[in-house]
Amino acid sequence: MAAAAQQRPYKLPESVLVVIHTPALEVLLIRRTGGEGHWQSVTGSKDQLDEPFEETARREVAEETGLDARAPGCVLTDWALENVYDIWPQWLHRYAPGVVRNRERVFGLCVPTATPVVLSPREHDAFEWLPWQCAADRCFSASNAEACLLLPRFTAQRAK
């Protein structure tokens, strides 16, 4: 088993953060498995360096929530924001030796109210919809909290 884990390719230090929300600005948060109680939006790394961030966002949304970002009534928006941060020490082993920082592109995904969510049980064990301010308070990641707080600005820009 250990040999199989060593054969696994390293994660790429380029990822997405997708704030899934309703038109009423209720934000979907999902809780990571493993007992830490970390609530977050959808996140995930590119599978290949040449994979467009938008494709990564669609794939991660589908993998983690069962939602199709191309479904009727859904609108995926690239916020053209990027966060660069130090990778948490406990996750450095997932990356190539010497990789210590990650670049994260931020997206919003507006979905119809009452859209059903189907979690990936190996990654997340609970979800809830919260008003955007409450979602920001619940996020364990500062960049995720900031993205929730920016939600009204980006939805207002899209409406123009």
Phi and psi in degrees as a GROMACS rama.xvg file:
@    title "Ramachandran Plot"
@    xaxis  label "Phi"
@    yaxis  label "Psi"
@TYPE xy
-63.1569  -37.8481  ALA-2
-64.3612  -38.9251  ALA-3
-64.1752  -39.0333  ALA-4
-65.8807  -36.4178  ALA-5
-69.6185  -29.1668  GLN-6
-72.684  -21.0653  GLN-7
-63.6016  134.646  ARG-8
-66.6365  152.338  PRO-9
-69.5211  150.118  TYR-10
-68.9478  146.766  LYS-11
-84.7067  142.064  LEU-12
-84.5155  39.9568  PRO-13
-133.003  123.635  GLU-14
-142.416  177.607  SER-15
-124.251  155.076  VAL-16
-126.111  122.238  LEU-17
-118.799  114.275  VAL-18
-87.6666  106.474  VAL-19
-89.2379  131.155  ILE-20
-149.812  162.287  HIS-21
-94.3054  169.669  THR-22
-58.725  -26.1051  PRO-23
-84.6326  7.47069  ALA-24
67.742  31.9225  LEU-25
-84.9469  130.418  GLU-26
-105.091  136.101  VAL-27
-84.0468  122.166  LEU-28
-115.23  144.3  LEU-29
-124.348  144.106  ILE-30
-100.745  125.77  ARG-31
-64.8661  142.478  ARG-32
-72.2485  164.436  THR-33
109.89  2.05798  GLY-34
86.3189  -6.27409  GLY-35
-72.9731  -21.7185  GLU-36
73.4155  24.0655  GLY-37
-79.1985  118.347  HIS-38
-97.3879  140.078  TRP-39
-159.208  171.38  GLN-40
-84.8582  179.81  SER-41
-67.6274  133.725  VAL-42
-138.22  159.533  THR-43
172.314  156.993  GLY-44
-92.2087  156.189  SER-45
-60.1236  148.634  LYS-46
-84.5481  -29.7953  ASP-47
-141.601  149.893  GLN-48
-57.9297  -34.4007  LEU-49
-87.6944  3.03329  ASP-50
-69.3195  122.93  GLU-51
-61.7404  144.841  PRO-52
-55.6468  -38.4879  PHE-53
-61.0081  -40.8284  GLU-54
-66.8293  -39.7935  GLU-55
-59.3762  -43.8748  THR-56
-60.1558  -47.8786  ALA-57
-60.5411  -45.1623  ARG-58
-63.4701  -46.6715  ARG-59
-65.1094  -39.284  GLU-60
-59.314  -46.634  VAL-61
-64.3173  -44.6579  ALA-62
-64.5626  -40.7842  GLU-63
-90.1652  -26.2528  GLU-64
-126.321  -10.4785  THR-65
77.0575  3.68011  GLY-66
-85.1586  143.275  LEU-67
-100.805  110.684  ASP-68
-65.428  -11.9147  ALA-69
-100.411  2.76289  ARG-70
-67.0671  155.3  ALA-71
-55.0353  135.583  PRO-72
88.291  -7.28138  GLY-73
-97.5823  138.664  CYS-74
-133.782  114.189  VAL-75
-93.7253  127.211  LEU-76
-125.498  126.439  THR-77
-81.0322  117.967  ASP-78
-80.5057  -2.80333  TRP-79
55.4596  35.3506  ALA-80
-116.78  142.955  LEU-81
-133.426  139.021  GLU-82
-109.725  137.356  ASN-83
-120.55  126.473  VAL-84
-145.586  160.649  TYR-85
-70.6211  136.075  ASP-86
-73.0509  135.19  ILE-87
-58.2598  137.942  TRP-88
-52.7617  -38.116  PRO-89
-69.8606  -10.534  GLN-90
-112.203  0.439417  TRP-91
-60.3921  -31.0178  LEU-92
-62.6921  -18.0013  HIS-93
-78.0291  -14.2731  ARG-94
-109.895  160.696  TYR-95
-59.6086  151.103  ALA-96
-53.548  135.425  PRO-97
90.8378  -14.1703  GLY-98
-82.4878  119.506  VAL-99
-128.918  -6.86732  VAL-100
-127.784  150.219  ARG-101
-123.856  144.724  ASN-102
-108.515  124.722  ARG-103
-119.776  124.546  GLU-104
-96.1975  137.164  ARG-105
-103.653  133.429  VAL-106
-128.824  158.526  PHE-107
-117.839  145.185  GLY-108
-131.352  109.273  LEU-109
-86.7332  127.784  CYS-110
-124.998  154.473  VAL-111
-60.6607  148.294  PRO-112
-56.5504  142.497  THR-113
70.7856  22.06  ALA-114
-66.6004  127.323  THR-115
-70.8794  144.301  PRO-116
-117.452  134.812  VAL-117
-125.402  106.736  VAL-118
-75.4744  152.785  LEU-119
-82.6372  108.739  SER-120
-64.1723  -20.1841  PRO-121
-77.5229  -17.1332  ARG-122
-109.745  -36.5225  GLU-123
-139.446  147.204  HIS-124
-122.217  0.0220284  ASP-125
-161.402  157.968  ALA-126
-145.046  159.392  PHE-127
-156.828  154.343  GLU-128
-100.86  127.866  TRP-129
-132.496  150.243  LEU-130
-55.6838  147.949  PRO-131
-54.3732  -37.3655  TRP-132
-67.7503  -41.729  GLN-133
-66.8092  -37.3167  CYS-134
-61.779  -42.5966  ALA-135
-59.7962  -41.1044  ALA-136
-66.391  -30.1577  ASP-137
-83.4955  -26.1971  ARG-138
-62.7451  135.729  CYS-139
-80.7123  -21.3005  PHE-140
-96.9408  132.164  SER-141
-62.8833  -38.7883  ALA-142
-68.6786  -34.0291  SER-143
-68.7037  -42.1277  ASN-144
-61.0781  -44.4508  ALA-145
-61.6897  -40.038  GLU-146
-61.9068  -41.5964  ALA-147
-61.1741  -40.8371  CYS-148
-68.5229  -24.2343  LEU-149
-83.8717  -11.6518  LEU-150
-50.6068  -48.9625  LEU-151
-59.1206  -36.0051  PRO-152
-66.0186  -42.8156  ARG-153
-75.0268  -30.1122  PHE-154
-73.92  -32.4847  THR-155
-67.7614  -39.312  ALA-156
-64.0488  -40.0297  GLN-157
-66.0385  -32.5688  ARG-158
-71.8527  -19.8071  ALA-159
